[in-house]
Amino acid sequence: MKTLTLSEAANRTRSSDVRELLKDAQLPGMISLAGGLPDPALFDVEGLEAATREVFASEAQTALQYGQTDGQLALRQAVAGLMAERGAPVSPDQVLISSGSQQALDLVSRSILNPGDVVAVERPSYLAALQIFHLIGADTVSIPVDGDGAVVDALLSLPTDKPKPKMLYLVSNFANPSGATLSLARRKQLVQWAVDNQVFVLEDDPYGALRYRGTAVAPMIALAKDVPGALEWVGYLSSFSKIVAPGLRIGWAVLPAGLLDACVRIKQALDLHTSTFSQSVAAKYIASGRLPAHQQTVCEVYGKRADALAAALTDAFGDKLKFNRPDGGMFLWGRFEDGTNARQLLKIARDKGVIYVPGDVFYPDTPDASAIRFSFVTVDKAKLAEGAQRLLAAHKAL
């Protein structure tokens, strides 16, 4: 019997290893250091419930109706206020509301890239971004990452006999998976590089508000104002998923006018608009003034858990496992110095009752089989210590 022939895009799109691990996370007794999900116990349910009641009391008909493709004005104004707090004042007209920042990344990529175009990415890089570029049919070229984020100097030595990148994508603060934050000096260097080479730089910042130590670094769209012509070559993405709740499915993009218009037209074809109801609730929640205190609570809890996991891993493995110590975010990124294959170890670790993400999935090219990503945000300190011991038992068994 003949079966339906799927598209080339469908056939080259693979399932995410991270999403598959979420199934294992639901097993009884499993300690999951895998998924990058915020802790649901920290959701401001009371504040969101109050915002929802206010929406029904004051604007139910509008919130339940179709809406503008670029987003409800009240939410775009609220996002502009958040951007000002992040050191990058923008007009609400520069803001596009999306169904999560993942859609914003998809819209920008669809608007810029054709099959065969080249995207420069970090090595390692955000897995879901690599999936989008692969779906479009774009090629990737990678640049290394160190403690100060993407090594911008590596862009100067890209092969001249191959097509130059049309876009550069990176996660600027507490990156997924590396946990690295791009330094101020490199941000300035990258903005100038974008103008000189006419390559669009897309800064993805879902984790920047989750800083529990140190001082925030200005977004590149703020730095671009001091470089002639740079505002046309820099964009910014962020999300409410990590700071409020992912179930709202609210993200946003700040983009130059021509690119924003293209994204709006494509979004019209894809989903008409992001949920008006979710947008209304988000706008009311921000207007309530509860977000700063909520973020502070989340950062305090996450910071303690990050320290607890780092201490537990150090106690268990010593120098056999080297990992970063970021000042925020949701991840520790490590590497086994004894040559341990993280994917082979996962098979045993799962049986021992602990899971994580093998680092090889985050590489657009030759992977590092000994790399490993841990997420600590949904696990209390006692279970983090137990998880490290279970991982040690698996390591010994391997």
C-alpha positions in Angstrom: 0.0 0.0 0.0 1.4 3.4 -1.0 2.1 5.8 1.8 2.1 9.6 1.8 5.3 11.1 0.7 6.6 13.7 3.2 8.4 16.9 2.3 12.1 17.2 2.3 11.9 19.5 5.3 9.9 17.0 7.3 12.3 14.2 6.4 15.4 16.1 7.5 13.9 17.3 10.8 14.8 15.1 13.7 13.3 14.9 17.1 15.0 16.8 20.0 16.9 14.6 22.4 16.0 17.1 25.1 12.3 16.8 24.5 12.6 13.0 24.5 14.3 13.1 27.9 11.3 14.8 29.4 9.5 11.4 29.2 12.1 9.9 31.4 11.8 12.8 33.8 8.3 11.7 34.6 9.4 8.2 35.8 8.9 7.6 39.6 12.0 8.5 41.6 13.9 9.9 38.6 16.1 12.9 39.4 16.2 15.0 36.2 19.1 17.2 35.6 18.1 17.3 31.9 15.3 19.6 30.8 15.7 23.4 30.9 12.2 23.9 32.4 11.6 26.6 35.1 10.5 25.3 38.5 6.7 25.3 38.5 6.7 25.6 42.3 8.0 29.1 41.8 5.3 30.3 39.4 3.5 33.4 40.7 0.2 31.6 40.5 -1.5 34.2 42.8 -0.3 37.1 40.6 -1.3 35.4 37.4 -4.7 34.5 38.8 -5.3 38.1 39.8 -4.2 39.3 36.3 -6.6 36.9 34.7 -9.5 38.0 36.9 -8.7 41.6 36.0 -8.7 40.7 32.3 -12.2 39.2 32.6 -13.4 42.1 34.6 -12.1 44.9 32.4 -11.5 43.6 28.8 -12.9 40.2 28.3 -14.4 40.8 24.9 -11.1 42.2 23.6 -9.0 39.5 25.2 -11.2 36.7 23.7 -11.2 38.2 20.2 -8.8 38.1 17.3 -6.0 40.6 17.6 -3.2 42.4 15.8 -0.5 40.3 14.3 2.4 42.3 15.7 0.9 42.1 19.2 -1.5 44.0 21.5 -0.4 47.6 22.1 -0.6 47.3 25.9 1.9 44.3 25.9 4.2 46.0 23.4 4.3 49.0 25.6 5.0 46.8 28.7 7.9 45.1 26.8 9.3 48.4 25.8 9.4 49.2 29.5 11.2 46.0 30.3 13.7 46.7 27.5 14.4 50.1 29.1 15.1 48.4 32.4 17.6 46.2 30.5 19.4 49.2 29.2 17.9 49.3 25.8 15.1 51.8 25.4 13.0 51.0 22.3 9.7 52.1 20.9 6.6 49.8 21.1 6.6 50.0 17.3 9.9 48.1 17.2 8.5 45.2 19.2 6.9 42.1 17.7 5.0 39.8 20.1 5.5 36.1 19.2 4.2 32.7 20.4 7.3 32.1 22.5 10.8 33.3 21.5 11.1 30.1 19.5 8.6 31.5 17.0 10.4 34.8 16.9 13.6 33.0 16.0 11.7 31.0 13.3 10.2 34.2 11.9 13.5 36.0 11.7 15.2 33.0 10.2 12.4 32.6 7.5 12.6 36.3 6.7 16.4 36.3 6.2 17.5 32.9 5.2 17.2 30.8 2.0 18.2 27.2 1.6 22.0 27.1 1.3 22.5 30.4 3.1 25.1 30.3 6.0 24.4 31.0 9.6 27.2 31.5 12.1 26.5 29.9 15.5 28.3 29.2 18.7 30.0 25.9 19.3 28.1 24.5 21.3 24.8 26.1 20.4 21.1 26.1 21.3 19.7 22.9 20.0 16.3 24.2 18.9 17.9 27.0 16.9 20.0 24.4 15.0 16.7 22.6 14.3 15.2 25.7 12.8 18.2 26.4 10.6 18.2 22.8 9.5 14.5 22.9 8.7 15.0 25.9 6.5 17.9 24.2 4.7 20.5 26.7 5.8 24.1 25.7 6.5 26.0 26.5 9.7 29.5 27.5 10.5 30.6 27.5 14.1 32.7 29.7 16.2 34.2 28.6 19.5 33.0 29.7 23.0 35.1 30.4 26.1 34.5 32.0 29.4 33.6 35.3 27.8 31.2 33.9 25.3 31.6 33.5 21.6 35.1 34.1 20.4 34.4 37.0 18.0 38.0 37.0 16.6 37.2 33.6 15.1 34.8 35.4 12.7 37.8 37.2 11.2 39.4 33.9 10.2 36.4 32.2 8.5 37.3 30.6 5.2 37.3 33.1 2.4 36.7 30.4 -0.3 33.2 29.6 1.2 30.0 31.8 1.3 30.1 34.3 4.2 27.4 34.1 6.9 24.2 35.9 6.2 23.3 35.8 9.8 25.0 35.2 13.2 22.9 33.8 16.0 24.0 33.6 19.7 22.6 33.4 23.2 24.2 36.3 24.9 23.6 35.7 28.6 24.1 32.4 30.4 23.9 30.6 27.1 22.1 27.3 26.6 24.1 25.1 26.9 27.5 26.6 27.7 26.3 29.0 30.4 28.7 31.6 29.1 27.9 35.4 28.9 29.3 37.4 26.0 31.5 40.1 27.4 30.9 43.8 26.8 34.1 44.2 24.8 33.1 41.3 22.5 29.6 42.7 22.1 31.0 46.0 20.9 33.4 44.2 18.6 30.5 42.1 17.2 28.3 45.1 16.5 31.1 46.7 14.6 31.8 43.5 12.7 28.1 43.2 11.8 28.2 46.7 10.2 31.6 46.2 8.4 30.5 42.8 7.0 26.8 43.5 6.6 25.8 40.4 8.5 22.7 40.4 10.6 23.4 39.6 14.3 20.5 38.1 16.2 20.9 38.2 20.0 18.8 35.7 21.9 18.3 36.6 25.6 15.9 34.3 27.4 18.1 34.0 30.5 19.5 37.4 31.2 17.0 38.3 33.8 18.0 35.2 35.8 21.2 36.8 37.1 22.1 35.9 40.7 25.6 37.4 40.8 27.4 40.2 39.1 26.3 43.0 36.9 24.2 42.9 33.8 25.8 43.6 30.4 24.0 45.9 27.9 22.2 44.2 25.0 23.8 44.8 21.6 20.8 46.8 20.3 21.8 49.3 23.0 25.4 49.4 21.9 24.4 49.6 18.3 23.1 53.2 18.8 26.7 54.4 19.1 27.8 52.7 15.8 26.6 54.4 12.6 24.4 52.1 10.6 24.4 49.3 13.2 20.8 49.4 14.1 19.9 47.8 10.7 22.2 44.9 11.5 21.2 43.9 15.0 18.1 42.2 16.5 17.1 41.0 19.9 14.8 38.2 21.2 13.5 37.4 24.6 10.7 35.6 26.4 8.4 35.5 29.4 8.9 31.7 29.6 11.8 31.8 32.1 10.7 34.8 34.1 6.9 34.3 34.3 5.6 31.1 32.9 6.2 29.1 29.6 2.5 28.2 29.4 1.7 31.8 28.4 3.7 31.2 25.2 4.8 34.8 25.0 8.0 36.0 23.5 9.1 39.1 21.7 11.6 40.5 19.2 13.0 43.9 18.7 13.9 44.4 15.1 14.7 47.0 12.4 11.6 48.2 10.6 12.0 46.3 7.3 12.7 43.0 9.0 9.9 43.4 11.5 7.5 44.0 8.6 8.6 40.8 6.9 8.2 38.9 10.1 4.7 40.2 10.6 3.7 39.2 7.1 5.0 35.7 7.6 3.4 35.4 11.0 0.0 36.3 9.5 0.4 33.3 7.2 1.4 31.0 10.1 -0.9 31.8 13.0 -2.6 35.2 12.5 -1.5 36.4 15.9 -0.3 35.2 19.3 -3.0 34.4 21.8 -4.8 37.7 22.7 -5.8 36.2 26.0 -2.3 35.3 27.0 -1.1 38.7 25.9 -3.7 40.5 28.0 -2.9 38.4 31.1 0.9 39.1 30.6 0.3 42.8 30.2 -1.9 43.0 33.4 0.7 41.0 35.3 3.5 43.3 34.4 1.3 46.3 35.2 0.7 44.9 38.7 4.3 45.5 39.6 4.8 41.9 40.9 7.5 40.9 38.3 10.6 42.4 40.0 10.0 40.7 43.3 9.1 37.4 41.6 12.4 37.5 39.6 14.4 38.2 42.7 12.8 35.2 44.4 13.6 33.0 41.4 17.2 34.2 41.2 17.8 33.5 44.9 16.5 30.0 44.6 18.3 29.2 41.4 21.6 30.6 42.7 21.5 28.4 45.7 20.7 25.3 43.6 23.5 26.1 41.2 26.0 26.3 44.0 24.6 23.1 45.5 25.0 21.1 42.3 28.5 22.5 41.7 29.5 21.5 45.2 28.0 18.0 44.8 29.6 17.4 41.5 33.0 18.5 42.8 32.7 16.3 45.8 31.7 13.3 43.6 34.1 13.7 40.7 36.9 16.0 41.7 39.0 16.9 38.6 37.5 14.1 36.5 34.6 16.5 35.6 35.3 20.1 34.8 32.4 22.5 34.5 31.6 26.2 34.4 30.3 28.4 37.2 28.0 30.9 35.6 26.5 34.0 37.4 23.0 33.2 36.3 20.8 31.1 34.1 19.7 27.5 34.3 22.7 25.3 33.3 26.0 24.0 34.2 28.1 22.9 31.2 30.8 20.3 31.8 33.2 17.9 30.3 34.7 14.6 31.5 38.4 14.9 31.5 39.0 11.2 31.6 37.4 10.6 28.2 34.0 9.3 29.5 31.4 9.2 26.7 28.4 11.1 28.1 25.9 9.4 25.9 27.1 5.9 26.9 27.1 7.0 30.5 23.4 8.2 30.2 22.2 4.6 29.5 23.6 3.5 32.9 22.7 6.7 34.7 19.0 6.4 33.6 18.9 2.9 35.3 20.5 4.5 38.4 17.7 7.1 38.5 19.4 10.3 37.2 19.3 11.9 33.7 21.1 14.8 32.0 21.6 15.9 28.4 24.7 14.5 26.6 26.6 17.5 25.2 27.0 16.1 21.7 23.5 17.2 20.6 24.5 20.9 20.9 27.2 20.8 18.3 26.5 21.8 14.7 29.6 20.0 13.5 32.0 17.4 15.1 30.6 16.9 18.6 32.5 16.5 21.9 31.4 13.1 23.2 32.6 14.0 26.7 30.5 17.1 27.1 27.5 17.2 29.3 24.8 19.7 30.3 23.1 19.8 33.7 20.0 21.8 34.6 19.5 22.4 38.4 16.5 24.6 38.6 13.7 22.1 39.3 15.6 20.0 41.9 16.0 20.8 45.5 19.5 20.8 47.2 19.1 17.3 48.8 18.1 15.7 45.5 20.9 17.5 43.7 23.4 15.9 46.1 21.7 12.5 45.6 21.7 13.0 41.8 25.5 13.6 41.8 26.0 10.4 43.8 23.8 8.4 41.4 25.8 9.8 38.5 29.0 8.8 40.3 27.7 5.2 40.7 26.9 5.1 37.0 30.3 6.4 36.1 32.0 3.7 38.2 29.8 1.1 36.6 30.7 2.3 33.1 
